[in-house]
């Protein structure tokens, strides 16, 4: 069974940021981010984009193991100006499992 949990605490955000390290550990082409910078970019007190945007971060679990992640981002200023309801998603990384991918995408849709 796949469960989705929103990452809110510092510990959960660190798990969100570090998940790709295990996912791509055998991929010689993967370039890891600097963890401290990645965490800071999601910090509402550090990143000025969050003065006009909001984000939610989700982790997918299967058998109590993290198997995917995704971020959902809404730029409220852009939505207000364009008068179109929309959002973006990113930081979409999952194991090779269609069900995990679908569950995460359904969560942000």
N, C-alpha and C positions, 0 to 999 in steps of 0.2 A: 504494500500500500504506500502511496506517495502522499506526504503531507507537506503543506506549505506553512512556513512561519515567517512573520515579519521580523526583520532584524532591527532592533531598537536599542539595545544596550551596547556598551562599548565592546563587550565580549562578542556579542553577535555580529557587530559591524566588523570586528577583526576577522571573524570567521567568514563573513561575506567577502572581504578583501583577499583573504589568503586561500580561499577555495581553489582558484585557478592554479596555485602552486602544486597542488596534488593532481589536479585534472591534467595539466600539461607537463608534468615532471619528465616525461619521456619524449617530449617534442623538442627537438633540437632547434626549431625555428621560433619557439616562444620566447619573448622578451618580457621578463617579469617587471611589474611596476615597483616603484619604491613604496613600500608599505606605508610608511609615515605620510608620504604625500598623497597617496590614494585615500587613506582615512581622512586626512585633512580636507580633501576635495569634497567629501560628503558631509563635512561639519558645517552646520548652519551658521555657527559663529565665525567661521573662518572664510567660507566661500561666499563672495558677494552676490552670486547668482540667486542665492536663497532669499534675498530681499524681495524678489519678484517670482520666485518659483518654489515649488515644494516637491519632495521626492519621498518615495517609499521603497524599501529594500526587502526583497524576499529571498528566502532560502528554501530549497526543496530537500526533503528528507525521504530516504527509502531505507527501511531496516535500521533506523536510528543513525544513518550516515548521510552527510550532506552530499547531494548528487547534482545540485544545480543552483543557479542564482539568477536574479534579474532585478533591475531597478526600473521603477516607473516614475517619470518626471513630468510635471505640468508647469509650464511657464505662464503664470496667471496674467501677466502684462500682455503677452502675445495673444492669449485667448481673448482677453477683453478688447484689444484693438481690432483683431480680425473677426471677432464675434463668431468664432467657430470653436466648438468643443473638441479639443484634441490633447493628446499626450504623446510622450516619447517613451520608448523603453531602450535600455542599454545594459551593459554589463551582463549580457545574456551568455552564460556559460553552463553547459550541461554535459552529463555523461552521454554516451551514444544510446539514447533511449527515447523513443518517440513519445511514450506516455509521460515522461518527465518533462520533455519540451512542451507538450500540449498543456499539461497542468500548469506550468509556469506562465505560459502565454495566456491561458484562460484567466489566470489570476490578475494579470495587468490589463486585460481587455475589458 
